[in-house]
């Protein structure tokens, strides 16, 4: 049986020191958790004021919270006398193994962070990237979602997007609609140019500034080619491009201006006549 002296010894040797360590570990954990919460909240507010993407802010807050809480847990365990050096080494080895096995995912993650920070495009922009084009619907941490013009959904890894050229057709407020029209060599060149200038002036969607350009760009094999370069708002680009081609064709028909197309002259020889000539020569 335990004597009074044995009980006092166990209390003084084990219970009190362990109790103090456990209490201190709990205090460290609770206070550390509160401090981490305050820091994360402050960082979130600062990033929100900097107009970072909400998804990026939430993700970085989660990552930072996990890292800081790991330090708090290690400090609490150290207070309990746990060998945290071995624990940190184990966590480091595990992190390295996970990193090697998830190289592609980490690459996509890093690219996603870069896309959200530098914002080469936003949701709703029409872009060409990673060998495809469409309207951006969502920019995620690992992948981005686009809808093609024929309404197909494409999910593209961020690593492929950020590692290639990105063409953002929605970045600027205006676009230049380049078009080429050919007329015959026998047609009135100045008349055709005047018709094109009139059509540009009649279209209210074409901007006055920058001024549209109409000029003879080349003398082709079968046509004299005009290049016109009107500027339009980005939302009017396709509508102007399609409608202007129709207007030019109809007006050229009215004005008697031809739009030539490639032609080939084929010369035929009668084989019978050639044979008769050869027979007469042989005689």
Secondary structure, DSSP 8 states (H G I E B T S, - for coil): ---HHHHHHHIIIIIHHHHHHHHHHHHHHHHHHHHHHHHHHHHHHHHHHTT--HHHHHHHHHHHHHHHHHHHHHHHHHHTT--HHHHHHHHHHHHHHHHHHTHHHHHHHHHHHHHHHH-SS-TT-EEEETTEEEEEEEE-SSEEEEE-TT--EEEEEHHHHHTS-EEETTSSSEEEEEEEEEE-TTS-HHHHHHHHHHHHHH-TTB-SSS--EEEEEEE-SS-EEEEEEEEEEGGGHHHHHHHHHHHHHHHHHHHT--------------HHHHHHHHHHHH-
